[in-house]
Amino acid sequence: MADLTLQDLAKHMRKIDFGMLTTRTKGGALGSRPMSNNGEVEYDGDSYFFTDASTTTVSDIEEDDNVGLTYTGTPGILGAPPIFIAMEGKARLIRDKAQFAAHWHKALDRWFEEGVDTPGLVMIHVNAKRIHYWDGMDSGEVIL
């Protein structure tokens, strides 16, 4: 099978909502937590997540903007293994309501009842630099 492209990976990611965002803590340990991609299904190397400014996720990124994202697809027909995707990139914290609105989805109101006006709301923008994938017996890497 040929190597997957960014567009191929984007097709797989349309079916995956939650992934794990990994940051480096002040003490140097790795910290991971589940994050929703908020319906951002046209993946182009950028991921956007919403959180509260008081979280350790935000303080970790303020100290070290290197992050990792991992996603797991659903198993295939007859128990075929799912696709696994691991990304390395740089995170940026955004506090601009206009940018919030550009990435907002109604489902987010469940966690942020005041929408883009929620006090302390922060959007995390992750720009992937390298994407590794494992799809059955195939594996590869996309450098952005």
N, C-alpha and C positions, 0 to 999 in steps of 0.2 A: 504494500500500500504506500502511496506517496505521502510525503510529509504534509501535515496539516498546516494551513495558512491561518492568519488572524481571522479571516472571514469564516473559515471552517470552525474555528473555536467559538466564534460569536454565535454560530448556529446551535452549537451544543449548549452554550451558556443561556440561551433564551429559555431553556427548560429548567434552569437552576435558579432558585431564589436565594437561599441562604448559603453563605460561605463563612470561613473563619478568617478573621483579620488578626495578624500577629504583629506585635510591637516589641521593642526592647524597653524594659523597665529601667528606672533610675539605677537600680542595683545591678543591672546587666543581665537579668534573667529575661526569658521570653514570656510574654503574656498573650494569650489568644482568647478571642471571644467571637460568638456568632454575630453576623451582621447580615441584614437583608440588602440585596442590590436594588430595592425599591422599584422594581419593575423596569429598570434600565436594561432593556434587552438587546439593543443595538450596540453591542460591545465593540469599542474601537481602541482599546488599550487604556481607557479611563474608566474608573469606577467611582461611584458616589454613595456615601453613607451619611445618615443623620444620627447625631448623638447629642448628649448634653455636655456643656462646657466643663462640668464638675467631674467628669469621668476620668478614670486612670488612662483610658484610651487617649484622651486629649492631652493630658500631661505627659504621657509617654512620647507622643508625636512631637510635642513642643521641645522635648529633649533630644530626640533622634527621629528624623523623618524617614528612615529606612523601614519598610514594612513588608510583610508577606501576606498573600491571600491564597486560600485553598478552597477548591470547590470539588464536590463529588456529584456526578450525575446519577441517574437511576439505572439499576441493572437492566440489561437487555433481555431479549427474548431467550427463553430456555436457560435462564440463569447466567447469561454472558455478563462479564464484569462491566461496571459502569466506566465512564471516562473520569479520570482524575486530572485536575488542573491545579498547578501551583505557580503563583506569580511572585516576582520580586519587583519592588518599585519604590517610589518616593511619595510620601503623603504630604498634603497641604491642607491646612485648616482654613475654612472659609466662613466668614461671619456676615456675609452680604445677603440681605433678604431678596434682592432681585435674582441672585444666583440660586437661592433656595427655591424660589418659585419656578425656575426653569427645570428643576429636577424633582419637584414635588408631585406626589401621587396621593390620591384620596385615602388610600389604605394607611398612610402615615399618620392620619388623624387619630388612629387608635392609640398611638404612643405619644403624640404631640398634639394635645387637644386644641391648642390655640394656633395650629398650623404654623406658617412661616413666622408668625409673631410670638411664638413660644419663647419666653425668657430663657436665655442661656443656650439656645439652639445653635449647633455648630454642624456644618457639613464637612465631611472628610472627602477630599478628592485624592484618589490614588492613581498615579500615572505609572503603569507597568513598564518596566525596562526589559524584562525577560519573562517568558512564559514557558513552563515545562508541562508536558502532558503525557499521559499514559492512557491509551485507548486499546484495550484488549492486549494483543501481542505487540502492538505498535507503540512507539514512544518517540518523542522529539522535543524540539525547542524552537520557540519563535523569539527572535531578538528584535526589539522595537527601537 
